Amino acid sequence: MYRPMNQAIRYHMHGPAAVITIDRPHSRNAINAEVRAGLQAAWQRFEADATARVAILTGAGERAFCAGMDLKEASATGLKVPPRGFIPTLGDSVQVSKPTIAAVNGLAVAGGWLLAQMCDLCVAAEHATFAITEARVGRGTPWAAPLIHMLPQRIVMELLLTGEPMSARRLHELGYVNRVVPGAELLPRSLELALRIAANAPLTVRACRALVYAATESGRSDALRAADTLFEPVYLSEDAQEGPRAFAEKRPPVWKGR
């Protein structure tokens, strides 16, 4: 069932997967005030819904995932330093505890790359391209700092300094994009990945996700200690007993998330 958060954002449940779609194809899904408000509401809804295990973020149409900030709006408002949370950003101004997938259906430029970067996984159409173009229009890229954990230093430097686009294929080779698929298969393949994740034990999935982010901010010993803390409640859960029991009984596990 489709349910619009507002005119710019659609929210659709596909079993345990929430599909969030930026719906401004006429402006290459650029980020304006309506998109920002709709994304904020969509992420809050996803986090609050216990039946939603994974979210997929995508854009309407085939040309663009998101072309970044709506520069016409920025010019009209005289935007200077965007306040924290100006674009709802997972892991910064918006906190979610469940996995997210960017399904990149075309251009992911500037703030559009930010929206793809903030998701945990990325599936891209074969024709998709990514670019950080702020240097071409005199804007800033503080949001790109996490890229140094995701791409080699000289690749990050090239992207930031030139503003030139990079193909989904090249970024897949570099380990940034998880899967590159034909455009017509983008949403089905993204849903396939989402449903595979959703079939796993939810407490373990959440702890694994948190572990990856904790490890990027810690040294080896600190990361190991953080992992112990993250996984103790998982080991003590009912699901931790259900998994081995279901295996022994040769049946699918019934996860309770507790």
VENKAPE-V218046 format. One line per field, one symbol per residue. psi: psi as a letter, one per 20 degrees, with the letter a starting at -180 (. if undefined). burial: 1 if it has 9 or more other ideal C-beta (glycine too) atoms within 8 Angstrom, else 0. A space follows every 10 residues. Layout:
psi: ???
burial: ???
This chain:
psi: ppophaiipq pppncjppop ppmlhhkkkq oahhgggggg hghggghioh iohqqpprqq aihpgpjaqo hgggghikpd opqpjgpoop ieippqjqqq ppnojcpnpd hhgghghiqh rppqqhjqqq qnjhhhjkrr lhiigihiii qqghgggggg hhjqqpqhgg hghijhpgqp qqgijggghg hggghgghir ohhggghggh gghhhijqrg ghhghhgggh ighghjrhhh hhghghghjl rqqnpik.
burial: 0001110111 1110011111 1111101111 1101111111 1111111000 0111111111 1001111111 1011000000 0000101111 0001010111 1111111111 1111111110 1111110111 1111100000 1011011000 1000110111 0010011100 1101001011 1010011011 1011101100 1111111011 1111100100 0010011001 1001001011 0110110000 00100000
